[in-house]
Amino acid sequence: SLGGTVVATLPLLAAFLKEEPFEPSPYSPASRLFWNELFIDVEALPEFAASPAAQQLVGSASFQSRLLAARERELVDYREVMTLKREVLELLAAELFAGTSGRLAELEGVIQTPGSRLADYARFRAVCERRRASWWVWPEPLRSGTITPSDYDLPSMHYHAYVQWVTDSQLKEFGEWASQAGPGLYLDLPLGVNSDSYDVWRERDAFAVDMSAGAPPDPFFPGGQCWGFPPLHPERIRNSGYAYFRDVIRHHMRHAGILR
């Protein structure tokens, strides 16, 4: 109403908000290839309208009390907010996978699309949740990237596939709406990714895993800064044709009109 046509966000990328290592910082994401389900508009989902269990949970006095307490805190309690949202989203994922709807077929089509990483990512997050430890200490062959169905819980895998699909769908819808008034979504790409992330686990060769990115000394930080994430390896990403970095940019630009 004041004439603005664009709003810039912090990174909206996946984060470790349930399993360990807990890390809510948007600049240390669990992946730069997937979104953060914390931003889902839950009640806008078709599965919410179809799930009496989810509606009963959200309408219950205890849930509303916890929700109000979370909203009234001076600082955001990311773990509690994600816990609340996940309780509902798990019911919605179960609702979808228990049926034979067209939406389930649509999600399965996305999973089976050539080149899709969705199932691989969902399995990784499911293993993280079962083990509650960084992939760096997983046993082989998990640590080297081989996951079998016995390594994770299927409902957890279904959850992560579902929330990525619906987050992407809502961002697409919102991006199309925003582009009617201006350049569209103005998204933020963090310089790096958490060393415990899906990206480093799956694309290890693209990273200098024994190094940490940072900044040299300046008047404000005379000791310099250590940002705690591995930088991309310049020679190896060049040899791969910058495949990982291109995927990161492509992921954002599917919905963004501007990328910082």
Salt bridges, closest charged atoms under 4 A:
GLU19 OE2 - ARG125 NE 2.76
GLU20 OE2 - ARG79 NH1 3.57
GLU20 OE2 - ARG132 NH2 3.36
GLU47 OE2 - ARG103 NE 2.48
ASP77 OD2 - ARG73 NH1 3.97
GLU80 OE2 - ARG66 NE 3.67
GLU87 OE2 - ARG66 NH2 2.87
GLU90 OE2 - ARG86 NE 2.75
ASP120 OD2 - ARG202 NE 2.85
GLU129 OE2 - ARG86 NH1 2.56
GLU129 OE2 - HIS160 NE2 2.64
GLU140 OE2 - ARG143 NH2 3.20
ASP153 OD1 - ARG130 NH2 2.83
ASP168 OD2 - ARG254 NH2 2.92
ASP168 OD1 - HIS255 NE2 2.86
GLU176 OE2 - LYS172 NZ 2.71
ASP188 OD1 - ARG260 NH1 3.00
GLU203 OE2 - ARG117 NH2 2.86
ASP205 OD1 - ARG236 NE 3.16
ASP247 OD2 - ARG117 NH2 2.94
ASP247 OD1 - ARG250 NH1 2.77
